[in-house]
Amino acid sequence: MKKVVKVGMACLLAASMFGCSSSKGEENTKVITIGTSPDYAPYESLDTDGNIVGFDADMVAKFEEYLNEDSDVTYTLEFKQMDFDNIITQIQGDQIDVGISGFSYDPQREVEWSEPYLGSSQVAVLPADSDIKSLADLEGKSVAVQTGSTGEKAAQEIKDANISGLKSVQDIMNALAAHQYDAAIVDGGVAKNYVDNADFIMLDEALLDEQNFIIAKKGNTEIIDLMNKCIEKFLASQDYQDLCSKYSLSPVVTE
């Protein structure tokens, strides 16, 4: 059974889906469930106690504060841990309300998209002793990607690359450290985290520039509107700038 991690408020007896509510005195309570794959530091990972931590966890904590300001509804936001490539399936099956797990835009994903909340990119990570110096040098090489990610699509643009899909970024990086692959294509923030903390290097040139979004079931504009209100407030706050600096992630570029 996947572990459920709650953010912020105490455990409520409310139902597990957004829109289902129960009475707490005269106050309604609503639980918003969030699918995430906590193998994606610095966005989300597990600490030694099994709690989900990282930029997205801190962001969600702020969202819970925003939703409960001057509201007659008490909101609780819960993380549900699962494989990345299962999140959209769980959303479409009404098992969770939203996905927050470093999602970048892909028109083939049949979901509702929020406004962007971070800048992102797909980059190549290599063992520290690699002789690969440019994207052109990846031609014909073995490349690991996370199944279902936009990194998987970016890797398909590498000429004659031998691409392998793995479910977990941790598995990808462990295999790369063991020289089972020549390179891995992952999110730029994730890549930097591994380069700073382990024996890896990364190429400066990105394969793909992106942004990160929250996703929900196609047609569920109500929950996306709620998330967008939180994103707007978050992006205008000092907390946003502080968290981008703390986790070395790129603020979203707005017009």
C-alpha positions as CSV (number, residue, x, y, z in Angstrom):
1,M,0.0,0.0,0.0
2,K,1.3,3.4,-0.9
3,K,2.0,5.7,2.0
4,V,-0.2,8.8,2.4
5,V,1.6,11.9,3.7
6,K,-0.4,14.9,5.0
7,V,0.7,18.5,4.8
8,G,0.0,20.9,7.5
9,M,-3.3,20.4,9.3
10,A,-4.3,17.6,11.6
11,C,-5.9,14.4,10.3
12,L,-9.6,15.0,9.4
13,L,-12.4,12.4,9.1
14,A,-13.4,13.9,5.8
15,A,-13.6,11.9,2.6
16,S,-10.5,11.5,0.4
17,M,-11.7,13.3,-2.7
18,F,-12.1,16.9,-3.5
19,G,-15.7,18.0,-3.4
20,C,-16.6,15.4,-0.8
21,S,-17.2,17.1,2.5
22,S,-18.4,16.5,6.0
23,S,-19.5,18.7,8.8
24,K,-17.2,19.9,11.6
25,G,-19.6,21.9,13.7
26,E,-21.0,24.3,11.1
27,E,-17.7,24.2,9.1
28,N,-17.2,22.2,6.0
29,T,-14.0,20.3,5.5
30,K,-12.5,19.3,2.2
31,V,-9.5,17.1,1.4
32,I,-7.5,17.6,-1.8
33,T,-5.4,14.5,-2.7
34,I,-2.2,15.0,-4.5
35,G,-0.4,12.3,-6.5
36,T,3.4,12.5,-6.4
37,S,6.5,10.4,-7.0
38,P,9.0,11.3,-4.3
39,D,12.1,10.3,-6.1
40,Y,12.6,13.7,-7.7
41,A,14.7,15.8,-5.4
42,P,14.7,18.8,-5.0
43,Y,11.0,18.8,-6.0
44,E,10.0,16.0,-3.8
45,S,11.8,13.2,-2.0
46,L,11.5,11.2,1.3
47,D,13.4,12.2,4.4
48,T,14.8,9.6,6.9
49,D,11.3,9.5,8.6
50,G,9.5,8.8,5.4
51,N,8.0,12.3,5.0
52,I,7.7,14.0,1.7
53,V,10.0,17.0,1.6
54,G,11.2,19.5,-1.1
55,F,10.1,22.5,-3.1
56,D,6.7,21.0,-4.0
57,A,6.0,20.0,-0.4
58,D,6.8,23.5,0.9
59,M,4.7,25.0,-1.9
60,V,1.7,22.8,-1.0
61,A,2.0,23.8,2.7
62,K,1.7,27.4,1.6
63,F,-1.3,26.5,-0.6
64,E,-3.0,25.1,2.4
65,E,-2.5,28.3,4.2
66,Y,-3.9,30.3,1.3
67,L,-7.0,28.1,1.0
68,N,-7.8,28.5,4.7
69,E,-7.5,32.2,4.8
70,D,-10.9,33.9,5.3
71,S,-12.7,30.7,4.2
72,D,-15.7,29.0,5.6
73,V,-14.2,25.7,4.3
74,T,-11.3,23.9,6.1
75,Y,-9.0,22.5,3.4
76,T,-6.5,19.7,4.0
77,L,-4.0,18.8,1.3
78,E,-2.7,15.2,1.3
79,F,0.1,13.7,-0.7
80,K,-0.3,10.1,-2.0
81,Q,2.9,8.4,-3.1
82,M,3.0,6.5,-6.4
83,D,5.1,5.9,-9.5
84,F,5.3,8.9,-11.7
85,D,3.8,7.1,-14.7
86,N,0.7,6.1,-12.6
87,I,-0.2,9.6,-11.6
88,I,-2.2,10.5,-14.7
89,T,-4.0,7.1,-14.6
90,Q,-4.9,7.7,-10.9
91,I,-6.2,11.2,-11.8
92,Q,-8.3,9.9,-14.7
93,G,-9.7,7.2,-12.4
94,D,-10.8,9.7,-9.8
95,Q,-8.4,8.2,-7.2
96,I,-6.6,11.5,-6.7
97,D,-7.5,15.1,-7.4
98,V,-4.3,16.6,-8.8
99,G,-0.7,15.7,-9.7
100,I,2.2,17.7,-8.4
101,S,5.5,16.0,-9.4
102,G,7.5,18.1,-11.7
103,F,5.0,17.9,-14.5
104,S,6.0,19.7,-17.7
105,Y,3.6,20.3,-20.6
106,D,2.9,17.6,-23.1
107,P,-0.1,18.0,-25.4
108,Q,-0.5,14.2,-25.5
109,R,-1.3,14.2,-21.8
110,E,-5.1,14.3,-21.5
111,V,-5.3,16.5,-18.4
112,E,-6.2,20.0,-17.3
113,W,-3.1,22.2,-16.8
114,S,-2.6,24.9,-14.2
115,E,-0.6,28.1,-14.8
116,P,3.2,27.3,-14.6
117,Y,4.9,27.7,-11.3
118,L,8.6,27.0,-12.1
119,G,11.0,27.1,-15.1
120,S,12.5,23.8,-16.1
121,S,14.6,22.0,-18.8
122,Q,15.7,18.5,-19.8
123,V,19.4,18.0,-19.6
124,A,22.0,15.2,-20.0
125,V,23.7,13.9,-16.8
126,L,26.9,11.8,-17.2
127,P,29.3,9.9,-15.0
128,A,32.0,12.2,-13.8
129,D,34.6,10.3,-15.9
130,S,32.6,10.5,-19.1
131,D,34.3,11.8,-22.3
132,I,31.0,13.1,-23.7
133,K,31.4,16.8,-24.1
134,S,28.3,17.9,-26.1
135,L,24.8,16.8,-27.2
136,A,26.3,15.8,-30.5
137,D,28.5,13.3,-28.6
138,L,25.3,11.5,-27.4
139,E,24.7,10.1,-30.9
140,G,24.5,6.3,-30.7
141,K,24.9,6.2,-26.9
142,S,22.9,4.4,-24.3
143,V,20.5,6.8,-22.5
144,A,18.3,6.2,-19.5
145,V,15.0,8.2,-19.0
146,Q,12.1,8.1,-16.6
147,T,9.1,6.3,-18.2
148,G,6.3,8.7,-19.1
149,S,8.5,11.9,-18.7
150,T,9.1,14.6,-21.3
151,G,12.8,13.5,-20.9
152,E,11.8,10.3,-22.7
153,K,10.6,12.4,-25.6
154,A,13.6,14.6,-25.6
155,A,15.9,11.6,-25.7
156,Q,14.2,10.4,-28.9
157,E,15.7,13.4,-30.7
158,I,19.2,12.0,-30.1
159,K,20.3,10.3,-33.3
160,D,20.6,6.5,-33.0
161,A,20.3,6.6,-29.2
162,N,19.6,3.4,-27.4
163,I,16.9,4.6,-24.9
164,S,15.9,2.7,-21.8
165,G,12.9,3.7,-19.6
166,L,13.0,3.2,-15.9
167,K,10.3,4.1,-13.4
168,S,12.4,5.8,-10.8
169,V,15.0,8.6,-11.1
170,Q,16.9,7.1,-8.2
171,D,17.1,3.8,-10.2
172,I,18.3,5.8,-13.2
173,M,21.0,7.6,-11.3
174,N,22.2,4.4,-9.5
175,A,22.5,2.6,-12.9
176,L,24.3,5.6,-14.4
177,A,26.8,5.6,-11.5
178,A,27.4,1.9,-12.2
179,H,28.1,2.8,-15.9
180,Q,25.2,0.8,-17.1
181,Y,24.3,3.8,-19.3
182,D,26.3,6.5,-21.0
183,A,23.9,9.3,-20.0
184,A,20.6,10.1,-18.4
185,I,18.1,12.7,-19.5
186,V,16.4,14.3,-16.5
187,D,15.0,17.6,-15.3
188,G,17.6,20.4,-14.9
189,G,16.8,21.0,-11.2
190,V,17.1,17.2,-10.5
191,A,20.3,17.0,-12.5
192,K,21.9,19.9,-10.5
193,N,20.9,18.2,-7.3
194,Y,22.7,15.0,-8.3
195,V,25.8,16.8,-9.7
196,D,26.1,18.8,-6.4
197,N,25.8,15.7,-4.2
198,A,27.3,12.8,-6.2
199,D,29.9,11.9,-8.8
200,F,28.1,13.2,-11.9
201,I,28.5,16.0,-14.4
202,M,26.0,17.6,-16.7
203,L,26.1,19.2,-20.1
204,D,25.4,22.9,-20.2
205,E,23.2,22.8,-23.3
206,A,19.5,21.7,-22.6
207,L,17.7,19.3,-24.9
208,L,14.4,21.0,-24.1
209,D,13.3,24.1,-22.2
210,E,10.1,23.7,-20.2
211,Q,7.9,24.9,-17.3
212,N,6.3,23.0,-14.4
213,F,2.6,22.7,-13.9
214,I,-0.1,21.2,-11.6
215,I,-2.4,18.7,-13.4
216,A,-6.0,17.5,-12.8
217,K,-8.6,15.4,-14.6
218,K,-9.7,16.7,-18.0
219,G,-12.8,18.9,-17.3
220,N,-12.0,19.5,-13.7
221,T,-11.6,23.3,-14.1
222,E,-12.9,23.9,-10.5
223,I,-9.8,22.4,-8.9
224,I,-7.5,24.0,-11.5
225,D,-9.0,27.4,-10.8
226,L,-8.4,26.8,-7.1
227,M,-4.8,25.8,-7.8
228,N,-4.3,28.8,-10.1
229,K,-5.4,31.2,-7.3
230,C,-2.8,29.7,-5.0
231,I,-0.1,29.8,-7.7
232,E,-0.8,33.5,-8.4
233,K,-0.5,34.3,-4.7
234,F,2.6,32.1,-4.3
235,L,4.5,33.6,-7.3
236,A,3.9,37.1,-5.9
237,S,5.3,36.2,-2.4
238,Q,8.8,36.4,-1.0
239,D,8.3,32.8,0.1
240,Y,8.5,31.8,-3.6
241,Q,11.8,33.6,-4.2
242,D,13.2,32.1,-1.0
243,L,12.2,28.6,-1.9
244,C,13.6,28.9,-5.5
245,S,16.9,30.0,-3.9
246,K,16.8,27.3,-1.3
247,Y,16.3,24.5,-3.8
248,S,18.3,26.0,-6.7
249,L,15.3,26.0,-9.0
250,S,14.3,28.5,-11.7
251,P,11.5,31.0,-11.1
252,V,8.9,30.9,-13.8
253,V,9.3,33.6,-16.4
254,T,6.2,35.7,-16.8
255,E,5.3,38.3,-19.4
